[in-house]
Every structure is written in structure tokens, then in C-alpha cells.
């Protein structure tokens, strides 16, 4: 993953269950990683899939 000089910060709220699952994922990785790294990786993967038209789910908001 490329390291950007000027990163933008934003806030994301998630359900407690999702947060707990993310924390578990981070702590069980070898070596353990932090939540910020996992979220940057997830965003980068989403954008790469979108750019290559390989998204496996729609981005429509559900009511």
C-alpha cells in the first residue's frame, strides 16, 4: 500500500459487534496490526475493486 504524504482524516461509526470483530481481526493477525491499518487496507481494496469493475456487491444505500 502506498504511503501518502497528505492523508485525509474522517470518522466512521460502526455497530459494536462490527467494532469488536475488527478488533479481534487486528489482534489475531500475525503480527498483530492496528485498526487504522486494517481500515486503510479495506478502503484501498474497495477502491481497487471499483476501479477494475470487480465489486461483488452494489453500493446502493438501503432504507
Chimera marker file (.cmm) of the C-alpha trace (Angstrom):
<marker_set name="trace">
<marker id="1" x="0.000" y="0.000" z="0.000" r="1" g="1" b="0" radius="0.5"/>
<marker id="2" x="1.380" y="3.372" z="-0.958" r="1" g="1" b="0" radius="0.5"/>
<marker id="3" x="2.133" y="5.756" z="1.894" r="1" g="1" b="0" radius="0.5"/>
<marker id="4" x="0.548" y="9.115" z="1.195" r="1" g="1" b="0" radius="0.5"/>
<marker id="5" x="2.179" y="12.332" z="2.337" r="1" g="1" b="0" radius="0.5"/>
<marker id="6" x="-1.103" y="14.156" z="2.824" r="1" g="1" b="0" radius="0.5"/>
<marker id="7" x="-3.718" y="11.896" z="4.319" r="1" g="1" b="0" radius="0.5"/>
<marker id="8" x="-7.304" y="12.977" z="4.985" r="1" g="1" b="0" radius="0.5"/>
<marker id="9" x="-8.975" y="12.034" z="8.236" r="1" g="1" b="0" radius="0.5"/>
<marker id="10" x="-12.663" y="11.223" z="8.633" r="1" g="1" b="0" radius="0.5"/>
<marker id="11" x="-14.830" y="9.498" z="11.201" r="1" g="1" b="0" radius="0.5"/>
<marker id="12" x="-16.782" y="6.298" z="10.680" r="1" g="1" b="0" radius="0.5"/>
<marker id="13" x="-19.282" y="4.883" z="13.139" r="1" g="1" b="0" radius="0.5"/>
<marker id="14" x="-19.859" y="1.125" z="13.193" r="1" g="1" b="0" radius="0.5"/>
<marker id="15" x="-22.018" y="-1.223" z="15.216" r="1" g="1" b="0" radius="0.5"/>
<marker id="16" x="-20.429" y="-2.504" z="18.417" r="1" g="1" b="0" radius="0.5"/>
<marker id="17" x="-20.419" y="-6.055" z="17.031" r="1" g="1" b="0" radius="0.5"/>
<marker id="18" x="-18.528" y="-4.915" z="13.913" r="1" g="1" b="0" radius="0.5"/>
<marker id="19" x="-16.052" y="-2.972" z="16.034" r="1" g="1" b="0" radius="0.5"/>
<marker id="20" x="-15.444" y="-5.996" z="18.248" r="1" g="1" b="0" radius="0.5"/>
<marker id="21" x="-14.945" y="-8.220" z="15.194" r="1" g="1" b="0" radius="0.5"/>
<marker id="22" x="-12.466" y="-5.730" z="13.702" r="1" g="1" b="0" radius="0.5"/>
<marker id="23" x="-10.530" y="-5.560" z="16.976" r="1" g="1" b="0" radius="0.5"/>
<marker id="24" x="-10.429" y="-9.365" z="17.079" r="1" g="1" b="0" radius="0.5"/>
<marker id="25" x="-9.187" y="-9.464" z="13.473" r="1" g="1" b="0" radius="0.5"/>
<marker id="26" x="-6.434" y="-6.974" z="14.288" r="1" g="1" b="0" radius="0.5"/>
<marker id="27" x="-5.275" y="-8.751" z="17.413" r="1" g="1" b="0" radius="0.5"/>
<marker id="28" x="-5.180" y="-12.214" z="15.841" r="1" g="1" b="0" radius="0.5"/>
<marker id="29" x="-3.241" y="-11.160" z="12.728" r="1" g="1" b="0" radius="0.5"/>
<marker id="30" x="0.377" y="-12.300" z="12.622" r="1" g="1" b="0" radius="0.5"/>
<marker id="31" x="1.913" y="-9.970" z="13.570" r="1" g="1" b="0" radius="0.5"/>
<marker id="32" x="-0.955" y="-8.029" z="15.178" r="1" g="1" b="0" radius="0.5"/>
<marker id="33" x="-1.926" y="-4.861" z="13.306" r="1" g="1" b="0" radius="0.5"/>
<marker id="34" x="-3.790" y="-1.729" z="14.338" r="1" g="1" b="0" radius="0.5"/>
<marker id="35" x="-7.328" y="-0.811" z="13.390" r="1" g="1" b="0" radius="0.5"/>
<marker id="36" x="-6.197" y="2.152" z="11.296" r="1" g="1" b="0" radius="0.5"/>
<marker id="37" x="-4.096" y="-0.125" z="9.081" r="1" g="1" b="0" radius="0.5"/>
<marker id="38" x="-6.965" y="-2.570" z="8.579" r="1" g="1" b="0" radius="0.5"/>
<marker id="39" x="-9.372" y="0.222" z="7.666" r="1" g="1" b="0" radius="0.5"/>
<marker id="40" x="-6.922" y="1.828" z="5.201" r="1" g="1" b="0" radius="0.5"/>
<marker id="41" x="-6.396" y="-1.594" z="3.617" r="1" g="1" b="0" radius="0.5"/>
<marker id="42" x="-10.146" y="-2.185" z="3.367" r="1" g="1" b="0" radius="0.5"/>
<marker id="43" x="-10.724" y="1.207" z="1.737" r="1" g="1" b="0" radius="0.5"/>
<marker id="44" x="-7.857" y="0.671" z="-0.716" r="1" g="1" b="0" radius="0.5"/>
<marker id="45" x="-9.217" y="-2.792" z="-1.666" r="1" g="1" b="0" radius="0.5"/>
<marker id="46" x="-12.718" y="-1.379" z="-2.174" r="1" g="1" b="0" radius="0.5"/>
<marker id="47" x="-11.403" y="1.396" z="-4.434" r="1" g="1" b="0" radius="0.5"/>
<marker id="48" x="-9.261" y="-1.016" z="-6.451" r="1" g="1" b="0" radius="0.5"/>
<marker id="49" x="-12.213" y="-3.368" z="-6.957" r="1" g="1" b="0" radius="0.5"/>
<marker id="50" x="-14.384" y="-0.448" z="-8.034" r="1" g="1" b="0" radius="0.5"/>
<marker id="51" x="-11.731" y="0.824" z="-10.463" r="1" g="1" b="0" radius="0.5"/>
<marker id="52" x="-11.405" y="-2.605" z="-12.077" r="1" g="1" b="0" radius="0.5"/>
<marker id="53" x="-15.191" y="-3.117" z="-12.101" r="1" g="1" b="0" radius="0.5"/>
<marker id="54" x="-14.881" y="-6.188" z="-9.895" r="1" g="1" b="0" radius="0.5"/>
<marker id="55" x="-17.081" y="-5.146" z="-6.981" r="1" g="1" b="0" radius="0.5"/>
<marker id="56" x="-19.104" y="-8.125" z="-5.832" r="1" g="1" b="0" radius="0.5"/>
<marker id="57" x="-21.829" y="-6.027" z="-4.202" r="1" g="1" b="0" radius="0.5"/>
<marker id="58" x="-23.843" y="-2.926" z="-5.134" r="1" g="1" b="0" radius="0.5"/>
<marker id="59" x="-23.092" y="0.402" z="-3.477" r="1" g="1" b="0" radius="0.5"/>
<marker id="60" x="-26.743" y="1.386" z="-3.157" r="1" g="1" b="0" radius="0.5"/>
<marker id="61" x="-27.977" y="2.635" z="0.207" r="1" g="1" b="0" radius="0.5"/>
<marker id="62" x="-30.657" y="0.553" z="1.781" r="1" g="1" b="0" radius="0.5"/>
<marker id="63" x="-33.581" y="2.205" z="3.589" r="1" g="1" b="0" radius="0.5"/>
<link id1="1" id2="2" r="1" g="1" b="0" radius="0.2"/>
<link id1="2" id2="3" r="1" g="1" b="0" radius="0.2"/>
<link id1="3" id2="4" r="1" g="1" b="0" radius="0.2"/>
<link id1="4" id2="5" r="1" g="1" b="0" radius="0.2"/>
<link id1="5" id2="6" r="1" g="1" b="0" radius="0.2"/>
<link id1="6" id2="7" r="1" g="1" b="0" radius="0.2"/>
<link id1="7" id2="8" r="1" g="1" b="0" radius="0.2"/>
<link id1="8" id2="9" r="1" g="1" b="0" radius="0.2"/>
<link id1="9" id2="10" r="1" g="1" b="0" radius="0.2"/>
<link id1="10" id2="11" r="1" g="1" b="0" radius="0.2"/>
<link id1="11" id2="12" r="1" g="1" b="0" radius="0.2"/>
<link id1="12" id2="13" r="1" g="1" b="0" radius="0.2"/>
<link id1="13" id2="14" r="1" g="1" b="0" radius="0.2"/>
<link id1="14" id2="15" r="1" g="1" b="0" radius="0.2"/>
<link id1="15" id2="16" r="1" g="1" b="0" radius="0.2"/>
<link id1="16" id2="17" r="1" g="1" b="0" radius="0.2"/>
<link id1="17" id2="18" r="1" g="1" b="0" radius="0.2"/>
<link id1="18" id2="19" r="1" g="1" b="0" radius="0.2"/>
<link id1="19" id2="20" r="1" g="1" b="0" radius="0.2"/>
<link id1="20" id2="21" r="1" g="1" b="0" radius="0.2"/>
<link id1="21" id2="22" r="1" g="1" b="0" radius="0.2"/>
<link id1="22" id2="23" r="1" g="1" b="0" radius="0.2"/>
<link id1="23" id2="24" r="1" g="1" b="0" radius="0.2"/>
<link id1="24" id2="25" r="1" g="1" b="0" radius="0.2"/>
<link id1="25" id2="26" r="1" g="1" b="0" radius="0.2"/>
<link id1="26" id2="27" r="1" g="1" b="0" radius="0.2"/>
<link id1="27" id2="28" r="1" g="1" b="0" radius="0.2"/>
<link id1="28" id2="29" r="1" g="1" b="0" radius="0.2"/>
<link id1="29" id2="30" r="1" g="1" b="0" radius="0.2"/>
<link id1="30" id2="31" r="1" g="1" b="0" radius="0.2"/>
<link id1="31" id2="32" r="1" g="1" b="0" radius="0.2"/>
<link id1="32" id2="33" r="1" g="1" b="0" radius="0.2"/>
<link id1="33" id2="34" r="1" g="1" b="0" radius="0.2"/>
<link id1="34" id2="35" r="1" g="1" b="0" radius="0.2"/>
<link id1="35" id2="36" r="1" g="1" b="0" radius="0.2"/>
<link id1="36" id2="37" r="1" g="1" b="0" radius="0.2"/>
<link id1="37" id2="38" r="1" g="1" b="0" radius="0.2"/>
<link id1="38" id2="39" r="1" g="1" b="0" radius="0.2"/>
<link id1="39" id2="40" r="1" g="1" b="0" radius="0.2"/>
<link id1="40" id2="41" r="1" g="1" b="0" radius="0.2"/>
<link id1="41" id2="42" r="1" g="1" b="0" radius="0.2"/>
<link id1="42" id2="43" r="1" g="1" b="0" radius="0.2"/>
<link id1="43" id2="44" r="1" g="1" b="0" radius="0.2"/>
<link id1="44" id2="45" r="1" g="1" b="0" radius="0.2"/>
<link id1="45" id2="46" r="1" g="1" b="0" radius="0.2"/>
<link id1="46" id2="47" r="1" g="1" b="0" radius="0.2"/>
<link id1="47" id2="48" r="1" g="1" b="0" radius="0.2"/>
<link id1="48" id2="49" r="1" g="1" b="0" radius="0.2"/>
<link id1="49" id2="50" r="1" g="1" b="0" radius="0.2"/>
<link id1="50" id2="51" r="1" g="1" b="0" radius="0.2"/>
<link id1="51" id2="52" r="1" g="1" b="0" radius="0.2"/>
<link id1="52" id2="53" r="1" g="1" b="0" radius="0.2"/>
<link id1="53" id2="54" r="1" g="1" b="0" radius="0.2"/>
<link id1="54" id2="55" r="1" g="1" b="0" radius="0.2"/>
<link id1="55" id2="56" r="1" g="1" b="0" radius="0.2"/>
<link id1="56" id2="57" r="1" g="1" b="0" radius="0.2"/>
<link id1="57" id2="58" r="1" g="1" b="0" radius="0.2"/>
<link id1="58" id2="59" r="1" g="1" b="0" radius="0.2"/>
<link id1="59" id2="60" r="1" g="1" b="0" radius="0.2"/>
<link id1="60" id2="61" r="1" g="1" b="0" radius="0.2"/>
<link id1="61" id2="62" r="1" g="1" b="0" radius="0.2"/>
<link id1="62" id2="63" r="1" g="1" b="0" radius="0.2"/>
</marker_set>
